[in-house]
Amino acid sequence: MSTAPPTLPNSAPSDHSAAPAPVVPPPPVHHPPREIKLISHSPIFYWWPIWLLGYILAIITLVDGTRLAIIPPDSKLAVIPPDSKQQASPEGGEKSESFKLTVSKPITNSLDSAVKASNDPTSPPTFNTRVSERPWMGPVYCTVLLLTILITNVPMRGLWSFLVILLLIVVALVFSVLDVWESLRGALGHLHIYINMAGYLFIATTVLILWIVSVFIFDRRTYMVITPGQIRVCEHIGASIRNFDTTGLSFEKQRDDLFRHWILGFFSGDLIVRTHGAEKEEIRLPNVLWIGWRLEQAQEILRERATIINP
C-alpha cells in the first residue's frame, strides 16, 4: 500500500501556484432620475371611430365591386330575357339577360361616358364610381359620426351617463313591447343614404390626418412631468413651464364619463393636481390616457422622494 511522501517543512511553494488577481470594482452606474410624463389630449382623440369605420366601409365597398349610374329623372329600366336567337357570351358561358334603359331627356354625365366606354373595348371601366348596395352602411356611418361629435362635445358625467344608458334600455323595451322595431327597420331601409368609396376614404383620411397631427404633435405641448423632487407643468401650447415642489402634492382623477372615458378613451380620465404652500393652485389636465396606471407610477415616484427625505 503506497503512501504520499512527507512534506518537508522548509520546502518552497510550487511554481504552478498563481497569485490572486486584484479585484477591480465595476464602474459606477449613473441612473437618470426617474420621471413620468402625463400628456393631456384634446377631444379630437376620441374621433378614432370615424376614421376606423370609414376605412372598413371603404374596403367593403371595394370588395363588393358594385358601381353607380346617374340617370335623368323619370327614366325606366326594362329587363330583356335571353331568347333562343341570342348568342352566348364571348366566354362561352350561359346566355345573359340584357337591359333597356329609356330616359326622359338626352343622356349626359355618367351615362354618356358609359355609352362611349361600352363602344370602345380599350376604354377603362364603364362606371367608375364604386357604391355598395348594402343599405345599412350609409346610415350606420352617419350615426357613428354624429354620436362621436355629440359624446366628445357634451360631457355626461356621473349620474348623467347612467341616466342615458337607462333611457336607452327603457326605449328598447318599449319598442319591443309595442313591436316598433319592424316599422323602424322598414323606415331605415327606405332611408337611402349611399356613400361611395371615395366619400368614405375622403372623410376617413381627413379625420385621420387631423387625429395624427393633434395626438402626436399638438397634444404633446400640454403635459406634466413628475420627478421625485418637483413637477413641471405646461398647461397649454405656448405657455411657460412652471415648477412646483412635490411636498403635500395631491392627485385626483375623474373618470366618470362612461361614454368618453371608458368606451372611446381607453380608460382615460381628467387629472386634477392640487399644490401645497402659501399659494395653492389647482392644475387640470383633461383626457389623460390610462390615468389609473399612470397615477400609480406617479405615486411611486412621490414615495421615493419621501423615502429619501425620511430614511
Beta strands, then each sheet from edge to edge (+ up, - down):
strand 1: 36-39
strand 2: 76-80
strand 3: 98-102
strand 4: 223-226
strand 5: 230-234
strand 6: 242-245
strand 7: 250-254
strand 8: 269-274
strand 9: 282-288
sheet 1: 1+ 4- 5+ 6-
sheet 2: 2+ 3-
sheet 3: 7+ 8- 9+
end
